[in-house]
Amino acid sequence: MTDNQALDVVRMYAHEFKADPKTATIIRHDKQRADNKASSHHYHVYFPEVLANGKIMDSSFSKIREEKIARIAEIDFGHVHVVGKHNLSVINDLERAGRKSYADTIRRNTPSLDPKNTPDASYSERQFRRAKANGINLNEIRQTLKDLRVTSETFGQMIEGLDNLKIRKGDKEDTYIIVNHDNQFLGSAHRLFDMKKSDFNQQYHAYEASLTPVQSVTSEPKTSSEKPLQTVFSKNGPEASRENRPASAPRKLAPSPEPVSHIHADLANDTSETTEAMSRDEKTAVNRQNSDRMQARQTIQQALAGQEAFHKKLAELEQKFMARWRHIKPEPFSDPDSRNPVLVRQKHENILKPLRNKYHKAKTSWFNGSSTRKTLQEFNDALKNIKYDRENFNNLDILNNDDHFNYSLNYMSDLYVSGRERTRKEWASDLTVQSYLKAKKNFDELIEYINKTENIDLLQTALQNPVHAMKQMRELKQSEQQEKAKKYRHSGRSLAFSYDKR
């Protein structure tokens, strides 16, 4: 919203509440959004409660009247239509005032006017203020939990990724809440995860049933007493601090290489036989030829054995490196395509669009009720699998309304990508991960050089002392560069002269 549009909204407020717009105090407030997408701004507007005529401003039904102004502003400014909690009351008020075009536009963009389907907040204003007083930012926690749901492949992984938060049974029946490590209430679990209550409860009950008796759903966060890393390579292996972070799955060790098989030789039947009819010289020649072949066979076998041993040692070096860093959580969403909103949207559309078309095709056959119900269930299951079963989508007709369908695709692809980028940023900001990335870069350079030069002595050194091997590799590279520079200095252009003797 531009500043000029904001002034228009202030005039609407003044007209609605019978105030003088000239007495308004307007403050523009810039702040970083909880989702870190961008720095957004909003406005605080203050009107004197005592009007110029000495009367008190009429603020009855203020929430409904404020929503009416918001809906009108969205239409006038061409903004996205928001489904408000009081849209039905707003429509009725606009129709009574003779502003039918506004009422009809809001009605078209409100899939359900049933009060039961109105959107609810994840937490109340009172809960937000109370949490803020205790140093808890509920907006950030809600955004973190939304990201956790999108980036988790399974429901169990989502629950286990709560870090220092815990799920507990609430006071209300069949309701679960989330609390922090000090047991401070943060909000309803299904709302903070942006899920339907019935779906959350069903999946949570299934998750509880899958746990073994020794496991606990609300276990304390796992911490590590390891010391922070000080060196890129250390003799005894680095140790890293992982306090207040969930335990990560161990990294897979590099597999042992397959035996070298790119050299093929038929060495079993490569000898020649002598016969009585052969002369002495011919027999000598055959025996010499067989001896040469035997020697060649032994040379090739030794080369094969040496090459296989070389690759085994190389694999052993890689295994040692990975074992040293097995505590590091794998890089999340390393594939750039998984963080491309266009490709994510296309992937979701490829899943949902065929099922949507299948439902519409089945719906055209009035006698095909069972098929229609089946295709509808398939579509709803697909929505749930890719996390489109959101409470703020309750009022969107994704199945039948193309605008709502496209809006949900754009919204969710952006949500997926922003959540994944934040997860990667958090991973990369960890000091232990930064040490690992630095060590990995150096190690990859060492492996590449050993592979290229097949320097067995350097490989043996790396197995015993990686730090010394790195130093030795740099000295060898420096020496090679100096040798190249020396050759270049002494290799000037050559000129050929020719002359005729007269």
C-alpha positions as CSV (number, residue, x, y, z in Angstrom):
1,M,0.0,0.0,0.0
2,T,1.4,3.4,-0.9
3,D,1.3,6.4,1.4
4,N,-1.4,8.1,-0.8
5,Q,-3.6,4.9,-0.5
6,A,-3.0,5.0,3.3
7,L,-4.3,8.6,3.4
8,D,-7.4,7.4,1.5
9,V,-8.0,4.7,4.1
10,V,-7.6,7.3,6.9
11,R,-10.3,9.4,5.3
12,M,-12.5,6.2,5.1
13,Y,-12.0,5.7,8.8
14,A,-12.7,9.3,9.6
15,H,-16.0,9.1,7.6
16,E,-17.0,5.8,9.2
17,F,-16.4,6.9,12.8
18,K,-17.5,10.6,12.3
19,A,-14.1,11.9,13.1
20,D,-12.1,14.8,11.6
21,P,-9.2,13.4,9.4
22,K,-7.2,16.5,10.1
23,T,-6.9,15.5,13.7
24,A,-5.5,12.1,12.9
25,T,-1.9,11.2,13.9
26,I,-0.4,8.8,11.4
27,I,2.8,6.8,12.0
28,R,4.4,4.6,9.4
29,H,6.0,1.6,11.0
30,D,8.7,-0.4,9.1
31,K,9.6,-3.8,10.4
32,Q,10.9,-7.2,9.2
33,R,8.2,-9.7,8.6
34,A,8.3,-13.0,10.7
35,D,8.8,-14.9,7.4
36,N,11.8,-12.8,6.5
37,K,10.5,-12.4,3.0
38,A,10.9,-8.6,3.0
39,S,10.8,-5.6,5.2
40,S,7.2,-4.5,5.2
41,H,5.5,-1.4,6.5
42,H,2.1,-0.7,8.1
43,Y,0.5,2.4,9.6
44,H,-0.8,3.3,13.1
45,V,-3.6,5.8,13.0
46,Y,-4.7,7.7,16.1
47,F,-7.9,9.8,16.4
48,P,-8.9,11.8,19.4
49,E,-11.7,10.0,21.2
50,V,-13.4,13.3,22.0
51,L,-14.7,14.9,18.8
52,A,-14.8,18.6,18.0
53,N,-18.4,18.8,19.1
54,G,-17.5,17.5,22.5
55,K,-19.1,14.1,22.0
56,I,-17.4,10.7,22.4
57,M,-16.5,8.8,19.2
58,D,-18.9,6.0,18.5
59,S,-16.8,2.8,18.4
60,S,-19.6,0.2,18.6
61,F,-19.1,-2.9,16.3
62,S,-15.6,-1.5,15.5
63,K,-14.1,-4.7,14.2
64,I,-16.9,-5.2,11.7
65,R,-16.7,-1.6,10.5
66,E,-12.9,-1.8,10.3
67,E,-13.2,-5.0,8.2
68,K,-15.7,-3.2,5.9
69,I,-13.1,-0.5,5.2
70,A,-10.5,-3.1,4.6
71,R,-12.7,-5.0,2.0
72,I,-13.5,-1.7,0.2
73,A,-9.9,-0.7,0.1
74,E,-8.9,-4.1,-1.3
75,I,-11.4,-3.6,-4.2
76,D,-10.5,0.0,-4.8
77,F,-6.7,-0.6,-4.8
78,G,-6.9,-3.9,-6.7
79,H,-5.3,-5.9,-3.8
80,V,-5.8,-9.6,-3.1
81,H,-9.2,-10.3,-1.6
82,V,-8.9,-11.4,2.1
83,V,-11.5,-13.6,3.7
84,G,-12.3,-11.9,6.9
85,K,-14.0,-13.2,10.0
86,H,-17.0,-10.7,9.5
87,N,-17.4,-10.8,5.8
88,L,-21.1,-11.8,6.1
89,S,-21.9,-8.8,8.3
90,V,-19.9,-6.5,6.0
91,I,-21.9,-7.7,3.0
92,N,-25.2,-7.1,4.8
93,D,-24.1,-3.6,5.9
94,L,-23.0,-2.6,2.4
95,E,-26.3,-3.9,0.9
96,R,-28.3,-1.8,3.4
97,A,-26.2,1.2,2.5
98,G,-26.9,0.7,-1.2
99,R,-23.4,-0.2,-2.1
100,K,-24.4,-3.4,-3.9
101,S,-21.4,-3.6,-6.2
102,Y,-19.0,-3.9,-3.3
103,A,-21.2,-6.4,-1.6
104,D,-21.4,-8.6,-4.7
105,T,-17.6,-8.5,-5.2
106,I,-17.0,-9.6,-1.6
107,R,-19.6,-12.3,-1.9
108,R,-18.0,-13.7,-5.1
109,N,-14.6,-13.9,-3.3
110,T,-15.9,-15.5,-0.1
111,P,-16.4,-19.2,-0.8
112,S,-18.3,-19.8,2.4
113,L,-20.4,-17.4,4.5
114,D,-21.0,-19.9,7.2
115,P,-19.8,-18.5,10.5
116,K,-18.4,-21.9,11.4
117,N,-15.9,-21.6,8.5
118,T,-14.6,-18.2,9.5
119,P,-10.8,-18.1,10.0
120,D,-9.4,-18.3,13.6
121,A,-6.2,-16.8,14.9
122,S,-3.3,-19.1,16.0
123,Y,-3.4,-17.3,19.3
124,S,-5.3,-14.5,20.9
125,E,-4.1,-10.9,21.4
126,R,-3.9,-11.6,25.1
127,Q,-1.7,-14.7,24.6
128,F,0.5,-12.7,22.3
129,R,1.0,-9.8,24.9
130,R,1.6,-12.3,27.7
131,A,4.2,-14.2,25.7
132,K,5.9,-10.9,24.7
133,A,6.1,-9.9,28.3
134,N,8.0,-13.2,28.9
135,G,10.4,-12.5,26.1
136,I,8.7,-14.9,23.7
137,N,7.9,-13.9,20.1
138,L,4.9,-15.9,19.0
139,N,5.1,-14.7,15.4
140,E,8.6,-16.1,15.0
141,I,7.6,-19.4,16.7
142,R,4.6,-19.8,14.4
143,Q,6.7,-19.1,11.3
144,T,9.3,-21.6,12.5
145,L,6.7,-24.3,13.0
146,K,5.1,-23.6,9.6
147,D,8.5,-24.0,8.0
148,L,9.1,-27.2,10.0
149,R,5.9,-28.7,8.6
150,V,6.7,-27.8,5.0
151,T,10.3,-29.0,5.2
152,S,9.5,-32.3,7.1
153,E,8.9,-35.3,4.9
154,T,6.8,-37.1,7.6
155,F,4.6,-36.2,10.5
156,G,7.0,-37.9,12.9
157,Q,10.0,-35.9,11.5
158,M,8.0,-32.8,12.1
159,I,7.3,-33.6,15.8
160,E,10.9,-34.7,16.4
161,G,12.2,-31.4,15.0
162,L,10.5,-29.3,17.7
163,D,13.9,-28.8,19.3
164,N,13.3,-27.3,22.7
165,L,9.5,-27.1,22.4
166,K,7.1,-29.8,23.6
167,I,3.6,-31.0,22.8
168,R,1.2,-31.6,25.7
169,K,-2.4,-32.4,26.2
170,G,-4.5,-29.2,26.7
171,D,-7.2,-28.5,29.1
172,K,-9.9,-28.9,26.5
173,E,-10.8,-32.3,25.4
174,D,-8.9,-33.8,22.4
175,T,-6.7,-30.6,22.2
176,Y,-2.9,-30.5,22.1
177,I,-0.8,-27.5,23.0
178,I,2.8,-26.5,22.5
179,V,4.9,-25.2,25.4
180,N,8.5,-24.2,25.7
181,H,11.2,-25.6,27.9
182,D,9.9,-23.5,30.8
183,N,6.4,-25.0,30.3
184,Q,5.0,-21.6,29.1
185,F,1.9,-22.0,26.9
186,L,2.6,-20.9,23.3
187,G,-0.6,-22.0,21.5
188,S,-2.7,-24.8,20.1
189,A,-0.5,-27.3,18.2
190,H,-2.8,-27.7,15.2
191,R,-3.1,-23.9,14.7
192,L,0.6,-23.2,15.1
193,F,1.3,-26.0,12.6
194,D,-1.5,-24.5,10.4
195,M,-3.4,-27.8,10.3
196,K,-6.9,-28.9,10.7
197,K,-7.5,-30.1,14.3
198,S,-9.0,-33.5,13.3
199,D,-6.0,-34.2,10.9
200,F,-3.4,-33.2,13.5
201,N,-5.1,-35.3,16.2
202,Q,-5.4,-38.3,13.9
203,Q,-1.7,-38.2,12.8
204,Y,-0.5,-37.4,16.3
205,H,-2.3,-40.4,17.8
206,A,-0.8,-42.6,15.1
207,Y,2.6,-41.2,15.9
208,E,2.2,-41.9,19.6
209,A,1.1,-45.5,18.8
210,S,4.2,-46.1,16.7
211,L,6.6,-45.2,19.5
212,T,8.3,-47.9,21.6
213,P,7.8,-47.8,25.4
214,V,11.2,-46.3,26.0
215,Q,10.6,-43.4,23.7
216,S,8.7,-40.3,24.7
217,V,6.8,-37.8,22.6
218,T,7.7,-34.9,24.9
219,S,11.3,-35.8,25.5
220,E,13.7,-33.1,26.5
221,P,15.9,-31.6,23.8
222,K,19.1,-33.5,23.2
223,T,22.2,-31.5,23.9
224,S,25.9,-32.3,23.5
225,S,28.7,-31.6,25.8
226,E,31.3,-31.7,23.1
227,K,33.8,-28.8,22.7
228,P,33.8,-26.4,19.8
229,L,36.0,-27.1,16.8
230,Q,39.3,-25.3,16.7
231,T,41.1,-26.8,13.7
232,V,40.2,-27.8,10.2
233,F,41.8,-31.2,10.7
234,S,42.8,-32.6,14.1
235,K,44.7,-35.7,15.0
236,N,41.9,-37.0,17.3
237,G,39.0,-35.7,15.2
238,P,37.1,-32.5,15.8
239,E,34.4,-32.1,18.3
240,A,31.5,-29.7,17.9
241,S,29.0,-28.0,20.1
242,R,25.4,-28.9,19.3
243,E,23.6,-27.4,22.3
244,N,19.8,-26.9,21.9
245,R,19.7,-28.6,18.5
246,P,18.0,-31.9,17.7
247,A,20.2,-34.9,17.2
248,S,20.8,-35.5,13.6
249,A,21.0,-38.7,11.7
250,P,24.6,-40.0,11.2
251,R,26.1,-39.2,7.9
252,K,26.6,-42.2,5.5
253,L,30.2,-43.3,5.0
254,A,31.6,-43.3,1.5
255,P,31.2,-46.8,0.0
256,S,34.2,-48.9,-0.8
257,P,35.1,-48.7,-4.4
258,E,34.4,-51.6,-6.8
259,P,37.4,-53.5,-8.1
260,V,39.0,-51.7,-11.0
261,S,37.5,-53.2,-14.2
262,H,38.3,-50.9,-17.0
263,I,41.4,-52.8,-18.0
264,H,40.6,-56.1,-19.8
265,A,43.2,-58.7,-20.8
266,D,43.0,-62.3,-21.7
267,L,45.9,-63.6,-19.7
268,A,44.8,-67.3,-19.2
269,N,45.4,-68.7,-22.7
270,D,48.1,-66.5,-24.1
271,T,51.0,-69.1,-24.3
272,S,52.2,-71.1,-27.3
273,E,53.1,-74.8,-27.4
274,T,56.2,-76.3,-28.9
275,T,56.2,-79.4,-31.1
276,E,58.7,-82.0,-32.1
277,A,58.7,-80.8,-35.7
278,M,60.0,-77.4,-34.6
279,S,63.7,-76.6,-34.9
280,R,65.8,-75.6,-31.9
281,D,65.7,-72.0,-32.9
282,E,61.9,-72.1,-33.3
283,K,61.5,-73.7,-29.9
284,T,63.8,-71.1,-28.4
285,A,61.7,-68.3,-30.0
286,V,58.4,-69.8,-28.7
287,N,59.8,-70.1,-25.2
288,R,61.1,-66.5,-25.3
289,Q,57.7,-65.3,-26.5
290,N,56.0,-67.2,-23.7
291,S,58.4,-65.7,-21.2
292,D,57.7,-62.2,-22.5
293,R,54.0,-62.8,-22.2
294,M,54.3,-64.2,-18.7
295,Q,56.3,-61.1,-17.7
296,A,53.7,-58.8,-19.3
297,R,51.0,-60.7,-17.5
298,Q,52.7,-60.2,-14.2
299,T,53.2,-56.5,-14.9
300,I,49.6,-56.0,-15.7
301,Q,48.5,-57.9,-12.6
302,Q,50.8,-55.9,-10.5
303,A,49.4,-52.7,-12.0
304,L,45.8,-53.8,-11.4
305,A,46.6,-54.7,-7.8
306,G,48.4,-51.4,-7.3
307,Q,45.5,-49.5,-8.8
308,E,43.0,-51.3,-6.7
309,A,45.0,-50.8,-3.5
310,F,45.3,-47.1,-4.4
311,H,41.5,-46.7,-4.7
312,K,40.9,-48.6,-1.5
313,K,43.3,-46.3,0.3
314,L,41.6,-43.3,-1.2
315,A,38.2,-44.6,-0.1
316,E,39.6,-45.2,3.4
317,L,40.8,-41.6,3.5
318,E,37.2,-40.4,2.6
319,Q,35.7,-42.7,5.2
320,K,38.0,-41.3,7.9
321,F,37.0,-37.7,6.9
322,M,33.2,-38.5,6.9
323,A,33.5,-40.4,10.2
324,R,35.2,-37.3,11.7
325,W,32.2,-35.2,10.7
326,R,29.4,-37.7,11.1
327,H,27.7,-35.5,13.7
328,I,27.0,-32.8,11.1
329,K,23.5,-32.6,9.9
330,P,23.3,-33.1,6.1
331,E,22.9,-30.0,4.0
332,P,19.1,-29.4,3.7
333,F,17.7,-28.8,0.2
334,S,21.1,-28.9,-1.6
335,D,19.3,-29.2,-5.0
336,P,18.7,-25.6,-6.3
337,D,15.5,-26.9,-8.1
338,S,13.9,-27.6,-4.7
339,R,14.3,-23.9,-3.9
340,N,13.0,-22.5,-7.2
341,P,9.4,-21.3,-6.7
342,V,8.5,-21.7,-10.4
343,L,9.6,-25.4,-10.4
344,V,7.9,-26.0,-7.1
345,R,4.7,-24.5,-8.4
346,Q,4.9,-26.6,-11.5
347,K,5.5,-29.7,-9.5
348,H,2.4,-29.1,-7.4
349,E,0.3,-28.2,-10.4
350,N,1.4,-31.4,-12.1
351,I,0.1,-33.3,-9.1
352,L,-3.2,-31.5,-8.5
353,K,-4.3,-30.4,-12.0
354,P,-4.8,-34.0,-13.4
355,L,-6.8,-35.0,-10.3
356,R,-8.8,-31.8,-10.5
357,N,-9.6,-32.4,-14.2
358,K,-10.4,-36.0,-13.4
359,Y,-13.0,-34.9,-10.8
360,H,-14.6,-32.4,-13.1
361,K,-14.9,-35.0,-15.9
362,A,-16.5,-37.5,-13.5
363,K,-18.9,-34.9,-12.2
364,T,-20.4,-34.3,-15.6
365,S,-21.8,-37.8,-15.6
366,W,-24.8,-37.5,-13.3
367,F,-25.1,-41.3,-12.9
368,N,-21.5,-41.7,-11.9
369,G,-21.7,-40.7,-8.2
370,S,-19.3,-43.3,-6.9
371,S,-16.6,-42.3,-9.3
372,T,-17.1,-38.6,-8.5
373,R,-16.7,-39.4,-4.8
374,K,-13.6,-41.4,-5.4
375,T,-11.9,-38.7,-7.5
376,L,-12.8,-36.1,-4.9
377,Q,-11.1,-38.2,-2.2
378,E,-8.0,-38.6,-4.4
379,F,-7.8,-34.8,-4.9
380,N,-8.3,-34.2,-1.1
381,D,-5.6,-36.8,-0.3
382,A,-3.2,-35.1,-2.7
383,L,-3.9,-31.7,-1.0
384,K,-3.1,-33.2,2.4
385,N,0.1,-34.9,1.1
386,I,1.6,-31.6,-0.1
387,K,0.4,-29.7,2.9
388,Y,-2.4,-27.7,1.2
389,D,-4.8,-28.7,4.0
390,R,-4.4,-25.3,5.7
391,E,-6.9,-23.6,7.9
392,N,-6.5,-20.4,6.0
393,F,-7.6,-22.3,2.8
394,N,-10.9,-23.3,4.4
395,N,-12.7,-20.5,2.6
396,L,-11.0,-21.1,-0.8
397,D,-12.8,-23.3,-3.3
398,I,-9.5,-24.8,-4.7
399,L,-11.4,-27.6,-6.5
400,N,-13.8,-25.4,-8.6
401,N,-12.5,-21.9,-8.6
402,D,-9.6,-21.3,-11.0
403,D,-8.6,-18.1,-9.2
404,H,-8.5,-19.8,-5.9
405,F,-6.6,-22.7,-7.3
406,N,-3.9,-20.5,-8.9
407,Y,-3.7,-18.4,-5.7
408,S,-3.1,-21.5,-3.6
409,L,-0.4,-22.7,-6.0
410,N,1.4,-19.4,-5.8
411,Y,1.0,-19.1,-2.1
412,M,2.2,-22.6,-1.3
413,S,5.2,-22.5,-3.7
414,D,6.4,-19.3,-2.1
415,L,5.8,-20.8,1.3
416,Y,7.8,-23.9,0.5
417,V,10.7,-22.0,-1.0
418,S,10.9,-19.4,1.8
419,G,10.8,-22.1,4.4
420,R,13.5,-24.1,2.7
421,E,15.7,-21.0,2.4
422,R,15.4,-20.2,6.0
423,T,16.2,-23.8,6.9
424,R,19.4,-23.6,4.8
425,K,20.3,-20.3,6.3
426,E,20.0,-21.6,9.8
427,W,22.1,-24.7,8.9
428,A,24.8,-22.6,7.3
429,S,24.9,-20.1,10.2
430,D,25.9,-22.8,12.6
431,L,29.6,-22.4,13.6
432,T,30.2,-26.2,13.5
433,V,28.7,-26.4,10.0
434,Q,30.9,-23.5,8.8
435,S,34.0,-25.4,10.1
436,Y,32.8,-28.5,8.3
437,L,32.3,-26.6,5.0
438,K,35.8,-25.2,5.3
439,A,37.3,-28.6,6.0
440,K,35.3,-30.2,3.2
441,K,36.6,-27.6,0.7
442,N,40.2,-28.3,1.7
443,F,39.6,-32.1,1.7
444,D,38.1,-32.0,-1.7
445,E,41.1,-30.1,-3.0
446,L,43.4,-32.8,-1.5
447,I,41.4,-35.7,-2.9
448,E,41.3,-34.1,-6.4
449,Y,45.1,-33.5,-6.4
450,I,45.9,-37.1,-5.2
451,N,43.6,-38.5,-7.9
452,K,45.1,-36.3,-10.6
453,T,48.7,-37.0,-9.7
454,E,48.3,-40.6,-8.3
455,N,50.8,-39.6,-5.6
456,I,50.9,-42.6,-3.3
457,D,53.3,-41.0,-0.8
458,L,50.9,-38.1,-0.4
459,L,48.0,-40.5,0.1
460,Q,49.9,-42.4,2.8
461,T,50.7,-39.1,4.5
462,A,47.1,-38.0,4.4
463,L,46.0,-41.2,6.1
464,Q,48.4,-40.6,8.9
465,N,48.3,-36.8,9.2
466,P,45.8,-34.8,7.0
467,V,47.2,-31.4,8.2
468,H,50.7,-32.3,7.1
469,A,49.4,-33.7,3.8
470,M,47.6,-30.4,3.1
471,K,50.8,-28.5,3.7
472,Q,52.8,-30.9,1.5
473,M,50.2,-30.6,-1.3
474,R,50.4,-26.8,-1.3
475,E,54.2,-27.0,-1.4
476,L,54.0,-29.3,-4.4
477,K,51.5,-27.1,-6.2
478,Q,53.7,-24.0,-5.5
479,S,56.8,-25.9,-6.8
480,E,54.9,-26.9,-10.0
481,Q,53.7,-23.3,-10.6
482,Q,57.3,-22.1,-10.2
483,E,58.5,-24.7,-12.6
484,K,55.9,-23.7,-15.2
485,A,56.8,-20.0,-14.7
486,K,60.5,-20.8,-15.2
487,K,59.8,-22.7,-18.4
488,Y,57.6,-19.9,-19.7
489,R,60.4,-17.3,-19.0
490,H,62.9,-19.3,-21.0
491,S,60.6,-20.2,-23.9
492,G,60.5,-17.0,-25.9
493,R,59.6,-16.7,-29.6
494,S,61.9,-18.4,-32.0
495,L,62.7,-16.6,-35.3
496,A,64.0,-18.4,-38.4
497,F,66.4,-16.6,-40.7
498,S,67.3,-17.7,-44.2
499,Y,69.8,-16.3,-46.6
500,D,71.3,-17.3,-49.8
501,K,75.1,-17.7,-50.3
502,R,76.2,-15.8,-53.4
